[in-house]
Amino acid sequence: MEHAAKLNPTNLTNLVNMGTAYLHLGQQGEAEHALRAALTQNEQHAGAHNLFGILEIQRGREAEAQSHFLKALKCDPDLAEPYMNLGLLAQNAGDTKAAMRYYKKFLEKASPDKYREVIPKVRAALAQLEGHP
């Protein structure tokens, strides 16, 4: 991917994929570099904002993470993952109503094929929250 990025630094898909790989490897600086490169070319790239939000969570910066997740949804309201991420942030902050709202929106938008492993977990979290107002 790095070689492809050098050959074609305008390939946003490759930059976002590199950001994802770096996040999984725990290489936050490299992930940030790849995601900033993508957002410099297209600041409306919802996937890059969502990943940047995950990076900010890893850094312990929830407010910045929330800002990126909200930007991702502004860019693409049909993207499911930012809703789940916002639900997790809200749940961790003790905001049950917001968490439930975001989780329900995730379940509306989530593709059963793409999120088959995540959907049951979100349903369980939602059920738990609904049982504890």
GROMACS elastic network, one bead per residue, 0.5 to 0.9 nm:
[ bonds ]
;  ai    aj funct       b0    kb
    1     5     6  0.61048   500
    1     6     6  0.86526   500
    1    14     6  0.65659   500
    1    15     6  0.81116   500
    1    17     6  0.79178   500
    1    18     6  0.63964   500
    2     5     6  0.50037   500
    2     6     6  0.63303   500
    2     7     6  0.87053   500
    2    14     6  0.85201   500
    2    15     6  0.85920   500
    2    18     6  0.73243   500
    3     6     6  0.51391   500
    3     7     6  0.63035   500
    3     8     6  0.86352   500
    4     7     6  0.50061   500
    4     8     6  0.59752   500
    4     9     6  0.76769   500
    4    11     6  0.84700   500
    4    14     6  0.74344   500
    5     8     6  0.50809   500
    5    10     6  0.76721   500
    5    11     6  0.69876   500
    5    14     6  0.66044   500
    5    15     6  0.67427   500
    5    18     6  0.86588   500
    6     9     6  0.56046   500
    8    11     6  0.58323   500
    8    14     6  0.88982   500
    9    12     6  0.78047   500
    9    14     6  0.84681   500
    9    15     6  0.77169   500
    9    37     6  0.83478   500
    9    38     6  0.89323   500
   10    13     6  0.88951   500
   10    14     6  0.86432   500
   10    15     6  0.81849   500
   10    37     6  0.86270   500
   10    38     6  0.78621   500
   10    41     6  0.73007   500
   11    14     6  0.54717   500
   11    15     6  0.64405   500
   11    16     6  0.88811   500
   11    38     6  0.81986   500
   12    16     6  0.61094   500
   12    17     6  0.84263   500
   12    37     6  0.83340   500
   12    38     6  0.54483   500
   12    39     6  0.85837   500
   12    41     6  0.78365   500
   12    42     6  0.81956   500
   12    45     6  0.86341   500
   12    48     6  0.89510   500
   13    16     6  0.52503   500
   13    17     6  0.60606   500
   13    18     6  0.85314   500
   13    38     6  0.83452   500
   14    18     6  0.60567   500
   14    19     6  0.85500   500
   14    38     6  0.89686   500
   15    18     6  0.50490   500
   15    19     6  0.62112   500
   15    20     6  0.86845   500
   15    34     6  0.53517   500
   15    35     6  0.66044   500
   15    37     6  0.71723   500
   15    38     6  0.59146   500
   15    48     6  0.88032   500
   16    20     6  0.62085   500
   16    21     6  0.86431   500
   16    31     6  0.86802   500
   16    34     6  0.66681   500
   16    35     6  0.60577   500
   16    37     6  0.89568   500
   16    38     6  0.66836   500
   16    47     6  0.73961   500
   16    48     6  0.59851   500
   16    51     6  0.80754   500
   17    20     6  0.50058   500
   17    21     6  0.62086   500
   17    22     6  0.85942   500
   17    34     6  0.86835   500
   18    21     6  0.50442   500
   18    22     6  0.60792   500
   18    23     6  0.85037   500
   18    30     6  0.85125   500
   18    31     6  0.70283   500
   18    34     6  0.64048   500
   18    35     6  0.82653   500
   19    22     6  0.51492   500
   19    23     6  0.61187   500
   19    24     6  0.86854   500
   19    28     6  0.87295   500
   19    30     6  0.72006   500
   19    32     6  0.69510   500
   19    33     6  0.78502   500
   19    34     6  0.52428   500
   19    35     6  0.57164   500
   19    48     6  0.81535   500
   19    51     6  0.74952   500
   19    52     6  0.85871   500
   20    23     6  0.51024   500
   20    24     6  0.63165   500
   20    25     6  0.86782   500
   20    31     6  0.70019   500
   20    35     6  0.88523   500
   20    51     6  0.70298   500
   21    24     6  0.51561   500
   21    25     6  0.62540   500
   21    26     6  0.86845   500
   21    27     6  0.86274   500
   21    31     6  0.77186   500
   22    26     6  0.61107   500
   22    27     6  0.50063   500
   22    28     6  0.66719   500
   22    29     6  0.84157   500
   22    30     6  0.61940   500
   22    32     6  0.86953   500
   22    34     6  0.86816   500
   23    26     6  0.50460   500
   23    27     6  0.58511   500
   23    28     6  0.60665   500
   23    30     6  0.83030   500
   23    31     6  0.57686   500
   23    32     6  0.87677   500
   23    51     6  0.83671   500
   23    54     6  0.83474   500
   23    55     6  0.69179   500
   23    58     6  0.89099   500
   24    27     6  0.76541   500
   25    28     6  0.83572   500
   26    29     6  0.88909   500
   26    31     6  0.84861   500
   26    58     6  0.89106   500
   27    30     6  0.56032   500
   27    31     6  0.61907   500
   27    32     6  0.87206   500
   28    32     6  0.60442   500
   28    33     6  0.85478   500
   28    55     6  0.68774   500
   28    58     6  0.83934   500
   28    59     6  0.84678   500
   29    32     6  0.51511   500
   29    33     6  0.62105   500
   29    34     6  0.87653   500
   30    33     6  0.50179   500
   30    34     6  0.62624   500
   30    35     6  0.86026   500
   31    34     6  0.52523   500
   31    35     6  0.61337   500
   31    36     6  0.84806   500
   31    51     6  0.88986   500
   31    52     6  0.83283   500
   31    55     6  0.77573   500
   32    35     6  0.51240   500
   32    36     6  0.58866   500
   32    37     6  0.83998   500
   32    52     6  0.71534   500
   32    55     6  0.75599   500
   33    36     6  0.52322   500
   33    37     6  0.61535   500
   33    38     6  0.87334   500
   34    37     6  0.51278   500
   34    38     6  0.63653   500
   34    39     6  0.87731   500
   35    38     6  0.50453   500
   35    39     6  0.61441   500
   35    40     6  0.84754   500
   35    48     6  0.58170   500
   35    49     6  0.79512   500
   35    51     6  0.77111   500
   35    52     6  0.67314   500
   36    39     6  0.50047   500
   36    40     6  0.58908   500
   36    41     6  0.86044   500
   36    43     6  0.89647   500
   36    48     6  0.82742   500
   36    52     6  0.85611   500
   37    40     6  0.51504   500
   37    41     6  0.65647   500
   37    42     6  0.87638   500
   38    41     6  0.53767   500
   38    42     6  0.62029   500
   38    43     6  0.75902   500
   38    45     6  0.76040   500
   38    48     6  0.68800   500
   39    44     6  0.71669   500
   39    45     6  0.64528   500
   39    48     6  0.67309   500
   39    49     6  0.77953   500
   40    43     6  0.59288   500
   41    44     6  0.89953   500
   41    45     6  0.88792   500
   42    45     6  0.56762   500
   43    46     6  0.83134   500
   43    48     6  0.85672   500
   43    49     6  0.83428   500
   43    75     6  0.88904   500
   44    47     6  0.89610   500
   44    48     6  0.85498   500
   44    49     6  0.81285   500
   44    71     6  0.79881   500
   44    72     6  0.76101   500
   44    74     6  0.83935   500
   44    75     6  0.53903   500
   44    76     6  0.84232   500
   45    48     6  0.54930   500
   45    49     6  0.64959   500
   45    50     6  0.88666   500
   45    72     6  0.71644   500
   45    75     6  0.67160   500
   45    76     6  0.82875   500
   46    49     6  0.51680   500
   46    50     6  0.62026   500
   46    51     6  0.87106   500
   46    68     6  0.88135   500
   46    69     6  0.83873   500
   46    71     6  0.71152   500
   46    73     6  0.67888   500
   46    74     6  0.79287   500
   46    75     6  0.53759   500
   46    76     6  0.58870   500
   46    77     6  0.89327   500
   46    79     6  0.76837   500
   46    82     6  0.89782   500
   47    50     6  0.50668   500
   47    51     6  0.62304   500
   47    52     6  0.85171   500
   47    72     6  0.66421   500
   47    76     6  0.87545   500
   47    79     6  0.81944   500
   47    82     6  0.89027   500
   48    51     6  0.51491   500
   48    52     6  0.60321   500
   48    53     6  0.85492   500
   48    68     6  0.87952   500
   48    72     6  0.77308   500
   49    53     6  0.61592   500
   49    54     6  0.87490   500
   49    65     6  0.89163   500
   49    67     6  0.88067   500
   49    68     6  0.50414   500
   49    69     6  0.63196   500
   49    70     6  0.84949   500
   49    71     6  0.65042   500
   49    72     6  0.51472   500
   49    73     6  0.89112   500
   49    75     6  0.89801   500
   49    82     6  0.89798   500
   50    53     6  0.50500   500
   50    54     6  0.65139   500
   50    55     6  0.88014   500
   50    65     6  0.82914   500
   50    68     6  0.60618   500
   50    69     6  0.51847   500
   50    70     6  0.84662   500
   50    71     6  0.80686   500
   50    72     6  0.56392   500
   50    73     6  0.85543   500
   50    81     6  0.75481   500
   50    82     6  0.59601   500
   50    85     6  0.84558   500
   51    55     6  0.62408   500
   51    56     6  0.86424   500
   51    68     6  0.82720   500
   51    69     6  0.84322   500
   52    56     6  0.62234   500
   52    57     6  0.86845   500
   52    64     6  0.89344   500
   52    65     6  0.71032   500
   52    68     6  0.64312   500
   52    69     6  0.82163   500
   53    56     6  0.50355   500
   53    57     6  0.63057   500
   53    58     6  0.87282   500
   53    61     6  0.89049   500
   53    62     6  0.82567   500
   53    64     6  0.69245   500
   53    66     6  0.65675   500
   53    67     6  0.74564   500
   53    69     6  0.57453   500
   53    72     6  0.89777   500
   53    82     6  0.85511   500
   53    85     6  0.84232   500
   54    57     6  0.50319   500
   54    58     6  0.63440   500
   54    59     6  0.87101   500
   54    65     6  0.64910   500
   54    68     6  0.87031   500
   54    69     6  0.85600   500
   54    85     6  0.80583   500
   55    58     6  0.50926   500
   55    59     6  0.64036   500
   55    60     6  0.88188   500
   55    61     6  0.88019   500
   55    65     6  0.75283   500
   56    60     6  0.62608   500
   56    61     6  0.51588   500
   56    62     6  0.66148   500
   56    63     6  0.84701   500
   56    64     6  0.62326   500
   56    66     6  0.87249   500
   56    68     6  0.86616   500
   57    61     6  0.55039   500
   57    62     6  0.55956   500
   57    63     6  0.88328   500
   57    64     6  0.81446   500
   57    65     6  0.58001   500
   57    66     6  0.87956   500
   57    89     6  0.89892   500
   58    61     6  0.75888   500
   58    62     6  0.89604   500
   59    62     6  0.83937   500
   60    65     6  0.87654   500
   61    64     6  0.55877   500
   61    65     6  0.62462   500
   61    66     6  0.87785   500
   62    66     6  0.60238   500
   62    67     6  0.85374   500
   62    89     6  0.72524   500
   63    66     6  0.51216   500
   63    67     6  0.62662   500
   63    68     6  0.88262   500
   64    67     6  0.50405   500
   64    68     6  0.64040   500
   64    69     6  0.87598   500
   65    68     6  0.52305   500
   65    69     6  0.62662   500
   65    70     6  0.86583   500
   65    85     6  0.89418   500
   65    86     6  0.87091   500
   65    89     6  0.87519   500
   66    69     6  0.50833   500
   66    70     6  0.61280   500
   66    71     6  0.85338   500
   66    82     6  0.89611   500
   66    85     6  0.82839   500
   66    86     6  0.65136   500
   66    89     6  0.75305   500
   67    70     6  0.52097   500
   67    71     6  0.61820   500
   67    72     6  0.86421   500
   68    72     6  0.60949   500
   68    73     6  0.86928   500
   68    82     6  0.87222   500
   69    72     6  0.50030   500
   69    73     6  0.64195   500
   69    74     6  0.87081   500
   69    81     6  0.87377   500
   69    82     6  0.51420   500
   69    83     6  0.76819   500
   69    85     6  0.72621   500
   69    86     6  0.67463   500
   70    73     6  0.51189   500
   70    74     6  0.61900   500
   70    75     6  0.86542   500
   70    82     6  0.73779   500
   70    83     6  0.86244   500
   70    86     6  0.80919   500
   71    75     6  0.61804   500
   71    76     6  0.85365   500
   72    75     6  0.51604   500
   72    76     6  0.60971   500
   72    77     6  0.76162   500
   72    79     6  0.77704   500
   72    82     6  0.67884   500
   73    78     6  0.73108   500
   73    79     6  0.66477   500
   73    80     6  0.86299   500
   73    82     6  0.67092   500
   73    83     6  0.79169   500
   74    77     6  0.58866   500
   75    79     6  0.89193   500
   76    79     6  0.56602   500
   77    80     6  0.79927   500
   78   109     6  0.61817   500
   78   110     6  0.87608   500
   79    82     6  0.67503   500
   79    83     6  0.78570   500
   79   106     6  0.84490   500
   79   109     6  0.69121   500
   79   110     6  0.79201   500
   80    83     6  0.56882   500
   80    84     6  0.69245   500
   80   105     6  0.76294   500
   80   106     6  0.50567   500
   80   107     6  0.77529   500
   80   108     6  0.80744   500
   80   109     6  0.50726   500
   80   110     6  0.51589   500
   80   111     6  0.81116   500
   81    84     6  0.51911   500
   81    85     6  0.62789   500
   81    86     6  0.86515   500
   81   106     6  0.67526   500
   81   109     6  0.86472   500
   81   110     6  0.76030   500
   82    86     6  0.59843   500
   82    87     6  0.83768   500
   82   102     6  0.86876   500
   82   106     6  0.79049   500
   83    86     6  0.51115   500
   83    87     6  0.60587   500
   83    88     6  0.86688   500
   83   101     6  0.87494   500
   83   102     6  0.50093   500
   83   103     6  0.63866   500
   83   104     6  0.84557   500
   83   105     6  0.63509   500
   83   106     6  0.50768   500
   83   107     6  0.88454   500
   83   109     6  0.88058   500
   84    88     6  0.62744   500
   84    89     6  0.87231   500
   84    99     6  0.85536   500
   84   102     6  0.62556   500
   84   103     6  0.55855   500
   84   104     6  0.87506   500
   84   105     6  0.80965   500
   84   106     6  0.55179   500
   84   107     6  0.84807   500
   84   122     6  0.76511   500
   85    88     6  0.51149   500
   85    89     6  0.63234   500
   85    90     6  0.86352   500
   85   102     6  0.83109   500
   85   103     6  0.87137   500
   86    89     6  0.50448   500
   86    90     6  0.60671   500
   86    91     6  0.84597   500
   86    98     6  0.83991   500
   86    99     6  0.71557   500
   86   102     6  0.63207   500
   86   103     6  0.81954   500
   87    90     6  0.50867   500
   87    91     6  0.59752   500
   87    92     6  0.84911   500
   87    96     6  0.88463   500
   87    98     6  0.68289   500
   87   100     6  0.68398   500
   87   101     6  0.75357   500
   87   103     6  0.54508   500
   87   104     6  0.89582   500
   87   106     6  0.85517   500
   88    91     6  0.50588   500
   88    92     6  0.60617   500
   88    93     6  0.84899   500
   88    99     6  0.66691   500
   88   102     6  0.85949   500
   88   103     6  0.83152   500
   89    92     6  0.51743   500
   89    93     6  0.61560   500
   89    94     6  0.87043   500
   89    95     6  0.86260   500
   89    99     6  0.75936   500
   90    94     6  0.62336   500
   90    95     6  0.50303   500
   90    96     6  0.68506   500
   90    97     6  0.83570   500
   90    98     6  0.59707   500
   90   100     6  0.86617   500
   90   102     6  0.84573   500
   91    94     6  0.50710   500
   91    95     6  0.55894   500
   91    96     6  0.58175   500
   91    97     6  0.86915   500
   91    98     6  0.77417   500
   91    99     6  0.51600   500
   91   100     6  0.82230   500
   91   129     6  0.84518   500
   92    95     6  0.75790   500
   92    96     6  0.89826   500
   92    99     6  0.87515   500
   93    96     6  0.84290   500
   94    97     6  0.89259   500
   94    99     6  0.83991   500
   95    98     6  0.55952   500
   95    99     6  0.61640   500
   95   100     6  0.87013   500
   96    99     6  0.50603   500
   96   100     6  0.60775   500
   96   101     6  0.85551   500
   96   129     6  0.64172   500
   96   130     6  0.83879   500
   96   132     6  0.83607   500
   96   133     6  0.68119   500
   97   100     6  0.52080   500
   97   101     6  0.61747   500
   97   102     6  0.86959   500
   97   129     6  0.84840   500
   97   133     6  0.79282   500
   98   101     6  0.50207   500
   98   102     6  0.61337   500
   98   103     6  0.84874   500
   99   102     6  0.52318   500
   99   103     6  0.60234   500
   99   104     6  0.85089   500
   99   126     6  0.79973   500
   99   129     6  0.81242   500
  100   103     6  0.51218   500
  100   104     6  0.60425   500
  100   105     6  0.85342   500
  100   125     6  0.86126   500
  100   126     6  0.59523   500
  100   129     6  0.68938   500
  100   130     6  0.75817   500
  101   104     6  0.52936   500
  101   105     6  0.62870   500
  101   106     6  0.87216   500
  102   105     6  0.50622   500
  102   106     6  0.61397   500
  102   107     6  0.86923   500
  103   107     6  0.62740   500
  103   108     6  0.86895   500
  103   122     6  0.65048   500
  103   123     6  0.78689   500
  103   125     6  0.82778   500
  103   126     6  0.65991   500
  104   107     6  0.51096   500
  104   108     6  0.63042   500
  104   109     6  0.88017   500
  104   122     6  0.86508   500
  104   123     6  0.84837   500
  104   126     6  0.77137   500
  105   108     6  0.50140   500
  105   109     6  0.62940   500
  105   110     6  0.84758   500
  106   109     6  0.52097   500
  106   110     6  0.56864   500
  106   119     6  0.86320   500
  106   122     6  0.83557   500
  107   110     6  0.53108   500
  107   111     6  0.83999   500
  107   119     6  0.68885   500
  107   122     6  0.77264   500
  107   123     6  0.79034   500
  108   111     6  0.85950   500
  110   113     6  0.85736   500
  110   114     6  0.74933   500
  110   115     6  0.63743   500
  110   116     6  0.89356   500
  110   119     6  0.77197   500
  111   114     6  0.53091   500
  111   115     6  0.59136   500
  111   116     6  0.78020   500
  112   115     6  0.53652   500
  112   116     6  0.51296   500
  112   117     6  0.87763   500
  112   119     6  0.74453   500
  113   116     6  0.53785   500
  113   117     6  0.88466   500
  114   117     6  0.82635   500
  114   118     6  0.88201   500
  115   118     6  0.51444   500
  115   119     6  0.58479   500
  116   119     6  0.56896   500
  116   120     6  0.74755   500
  117   120     6  0.65687   500
  117   121     6  0.74476   500
  118   121     6  0.52782   500
  118   122     6  0.62989   500
  118   123     6  0.86904   500
  119   122     6  0.51354   500
  119   123     6  0.61059   500
  119   124     6  0.85798   500
  120   124     6  0.60998   500
  120   125     6  0.86161   500
  121   124     6  0.50591   500
  121   125     6  0.62008   500
  121   126     6  0.85511   500
  122   125     6  0.50310   500
  122   126     6  0.60537   500
  122   127     6  0.85160   500
  123   126     6  0.50321   500
  123   127     6  0.60712   500
  123   128     6  0.85562   500
  124   127     6  0.50394   500
  124   128     6  0.61458   500
  124   129     6  0.86175   500
  125   128     6  0.50985   500
  125   129     6  0.62120   500
  125   130     6  0.86079   500
  126   129     6  0.50591   500
  126   130     6  0.60572   500
  126   131     6  0.85570   500
  127   130     6  0.50769   500
  127   131     6  0.62241   500
  127   132     6  0.87478   500
  128   131     6  0.51774   500
  128   132     6  0.64486   500
  129   132     6  0.50392   500
  129   133     6  0.64050   500
  130   133     6  0.59528   500
